[in-house]
């Protein structure tokens, strides 16, 4: 809330100007930043200009205008070529005398200058001074409506148009992931940090918030688009626990509510947060889905480097802490991430094999048949060749000894007498001799017959079964 005051110094100076019959001219705005300035306290009418080191910008009055005989307005436009600075103090002065006429204490605001990669802002600040005879004292004659344009209605219309466009996209409400999820730990209920939309207004909860619940009841998210004419507008959010609650107006601002959870008498929680968008928009549904909806924890994903992205891990068979990553622990109860190096994924067979069980590589059982063609070669003859007449070696020199009767005639004078005896006798020796053998032209017949040969098939192939492939790492999300 801003604080405004016309200073005593101005009142004294204005009186002197009237005596001197000189117009009351206020021609300069002064902007300053006062550390520790309490904008909830009224402005001291004796306040003076801040010290020079606190003044961040000075600029001539851009426009003046008369509202009525007793009210005039001064305005300044600070272009996007000015900045950067913060300010929480604005003063209207007469530059010639340095008389401070009017002071405003405001919430700290930022003036940004156009720069590379930075869009500057344009600020318009106006001060209306109301006192008796203001029009005559200042000699201002230009009606303010000729240059003072009230953009309030137009800006409000732009804001509401954007809100309604979000309603077309997100419906009455939509939430991302666990944003604004009501949960309980022991006996304490809390609302989970995250984001969502209610009535087209984006509601962000930076951290978990504990709530008190008297069951049965519903937990409502209450959102409001609010701000001041000179401040940044934003969505204000609060949690209300009530049986029923409807949209309402407060301080001229509409509040939109949505029940995010219902809590039964026994303390059980029913999540009422819609997570889809307007079904008519098709792909728009994806915009409100959390990562757990699109990619549940535990699904292996191919990744092209050895460095996983943040909150992901390589699947190399390592252990993990299930208390730190409970969702991953639900997917892998052993607390060990499967080692997917050199592995492929196979759908679970109907044979009853366990999920996540390992199987070695192998070929399907089969046999090989092999044979050589069987051919009856019949009876074949060798080639005919005439070896002619050949002579054996010379040998066989020998004699024979035998026992038998010996007969001889003994002559005694002219008388012959025959004598017969027995003894051993030897034949005359036969000499060495050889034989001549005629071989002649001849051939041999060979029977081959039907037969077969054994065949050995040589080993071939890789060390393991594989297909054409590109090596990726498998990664899994940590949560």
Long-range contacts (C-beta under 8 A, 24 or more apart in sequence): 1-39, 1-40, 2-39, 2-104, 2-105, 2-106, 2-107, 2-228, 2-230, 3-39, 3-40, 3-41, 3-42, 3-43, 3-104, 3-105, 4-43, 4-102, 4-103, 4-104, 4-105, 5-42, 5-43, 5-44, 5-45, 5-47, 5-102, 5-103, 6-45, 6-101, 6-102, 6-129, 6-131, 7-45, 7-46, 7-47, 7-100, 7-101, 7-102, 7-103, 8-45, 8-46, 9-46, 9-48, 9-99, 9-100, 9-101, 10-99, 10-100, 10-101, 10-102, 13-94, 13-97, 13-99, 13-101, 14-131, 14-137, 17-137, 18-137, 23-137, 23-138, 23-139, 24-137, 24-138, 25-94, 25-96, 25-138, 26-61, 26-74, 26-92, 26-93, 26-94, 26-101, 26-102, 26-129, 26-138, 27-60, 27-61, 27-94, 27-95, 28-58, 28-59, 28-60, 28-61, 28-92, 28-93, 28-94, 28-95, 29-58, 29-59, 29-60, 29-61, 29-74, 29-76, 29-90, 29-91, 29-92, 29-93, 29-125, 30-55, 30-57, 30-58, 30-90, 30-91, 30-92, 30-93, 30-100, 31-55, 31-56, 31-57, 31-58, 31-59, 31-85, 31-87, 31-89, 31-90, 31-111, 32-56, 32-87, 32-88, 32-89, 32-90, 32-91, 33-85, 33-86, 33-87, 33-88, 33-89, 33-108, 34-88, 34-89, 37-88, 37-89, 37-105, 39-88, 39-105, 39-106, 39-107, 43-103, 43-104, 43-105, 47-100, 47-103, 48-100, 49-91, 49-93, 49-98, 49-100, 50-89, 54-89, 56-85, 56-86, 56-87, 57-82, 57-85, 57-87, 57-111, 60-95, 61-92, 63-147, 63-148, 64-138, 64-140, 64-142, 65-140, 65-142, 65-143, 65-144, 65-145, 65-146, 65-147, 65-148, 66-134, 66-135, 66-138, 66-140, 66-141, 66-142, 66-143, 66-144, 67-128, 67-144, 68-135, 69-133, 69-134, 69-135, 69-136, 70-130, 70-131, 70-132, 70-133, 70-134, 70-135, 71-128, 71-129, 71-130, 71-134, 71-135, 72-128, 72-129, 72-134, 72-135, 72-138, 72-140, 73-126, 73-127, 73-128, 73-129, 73-144, 73-148, 74-126, 74-127, 74-128, 74-129, 75-124, 75-125, 75-126, 75-127, 75-147, 75-148, 76-124, 76-125, 76-126, 77-122, 77-123, 77-124, 78-111, 78-122, 78-123, 78-124, 78-125, 79-122, 80-112, 80-113, 80-114, 80-119, 80-120, 80-121, 80-122, 81-113, 81-114, 81-120, 82-111, 82-113, 83-111, 83-112, 83-113, 83-120, 83-121, 84-110, 84-111, 84-112, 84-113, 85-110, 85-111, 86-110, 86-111, 87-111, 90-125, 90-127, 92-127, 92-129, 101-129, 102-127, 102-129, 106-230, 107-228, 107-231, 109-230, 109-231, 125-230, 152-229, 159-225, 159-233, 162-200, 163-199, 163-200, 163-201, 163-225, 164-200, 165-200, 166-197, 166-200, 166-201, 166-202, 167-199, 167-200, 168-278, 168-281, 169-277, 169-278, 169-281, 169-284, 169-287, 170-197, 170-200, 170-277, 170-278, 170-287, 170-288, 171-274, 171-276, 171-277, 171-278, 172-198, 172-199, 172-258, 172-274, 173-197, 173-198, 173-199, 173-221, 173-258, 173-273, 173-274, 174-274, 174-275, 174-276, 174-277, 174-288, 175-260, 175-273, 175-274, 175-275, 175-288, 176-275, 176-288, 176-289, 176-290, 177-289, 177-290, 177-291, 177-292, 177-293, 178-290, 178-292, 179-205, 179-290, 180-205, 180-221, 180-260, 180-273, 181-260, 181-261, 181-271, 181-273, 182-211, 182-219, 182-260, 182-261, 182-263, 182-269, 182-271, 183-269, 184-267, 184-269, 189-213, 189-219, 189-263, 189-269, 191-219, 191-239, 191-260, 196-221, 196-260, 196-273, 197-288, 198-223, 198-256, 198-257, 198-258, 199-223, 199-247, 199-256, 199-258, 201-225, 201-235, 201-256, 202-235, 203-235, 203-237, 204-235, 204-237, 205-237, 209-239, 211-239, 211-241, 212-241, 213-241, 213-263, 214-241, 215-263, 215-264, 215-265, 215-266, 215-267, 216-243, 216-262, 216-263, 216-264, 216-265, 217-241, 217-242, 217-243, 217-262, 217-263, 218-242, 218-243, 218-244, 218-245, 218-259, 218-261, 218-262, 218-263, 218-272, 219-259, 219-260, 219-261, 219-262, 219-263, 220-245, 220-257, 220-258, 220-259, 220-260, 221-257, 221-258, 221-259, 221-260, 222-255, 222-256, 222-257, 223-255, 223-256, 223-257, 224-250, 224-253, 224-254, 224-255, 224-256, 225-253, 225-254, 226-253, 291-477, 292-327, 292-479, 295-477, 296-327, 296-331, 297-325, 297-327, 297-328, 297-330, 297-331, 297-476, 297-477, 297-478, 297-479, 298-327, 298-328, 298-330, 298-331, 298-332, 298-476, 298-477, 299-476, 299-477, 300-338, 300-340, 300-345, 300-474, 300-475, 300-476, 301-474, 301-475, 301-476, 301-477, 302-472, 302-473, 302-474, 302-475, 303-472, 303-473, 303-474, 303-475, 304-472, 304-473, 305-473, 306-473, 308-473, 308-475, 309-475, 311-477, 311-478, 311-479, 312-475, 312-476, 312-477, 312-478, 313-337, 313-475, 313-476, 313-478, 314-473, 314-474, 314-475, 315-339, 315-340, 315-341, 315-473, 315-474, 315-475, 315-476, 316-340, 316-341, 317-341, 320-478, 325-478, 325-479, 326-479, 327-479, 328-476, 328-477, 328-478, 328-479, 332-356, 337-476, 340-473, 340-474, 343-474, 361-464, 361-465, 362-465, 363-465, 368-457, 370-455, 370-457, 371-452, 371-455, 372-452, 372-453, 372-455, 374-450, 374-451, 374-452, 375-450, 376-449, 376-450, 377-448, 377-449, 378-448, 379-445, 379-446, 379-447, 379-448, 380-445, 380-446, 380-448, 381-443, 381-444, 381-445, 381-446, 382-443, 382-444, 382-445, 382-446, 383-443, 384-441, 384-442, 384-443, 385-441, 385-443, 386-440, 386-441, 387-439, 387-440, 387-441, 388-439, 389-436, 389-437, 389-438, 389-439, 390-436, 390-437, 390-438, 390-439, 391-434, 391-435, 391-436, 391-437, 392-434, 392-435, 392-436, 392-437, 393-434, 394-432, 394-433, 394-434, 395-432, 395-434, 396-430, 396-432, 396-433, 397-429, 397-430, 397-431, 397-432, 398-429, 398-430, 399-426, 399-427, 399-428, 399-429, 399-430, 400-426, 400-427, 401-425, 401-426, 401-427, 402-426, 402-427
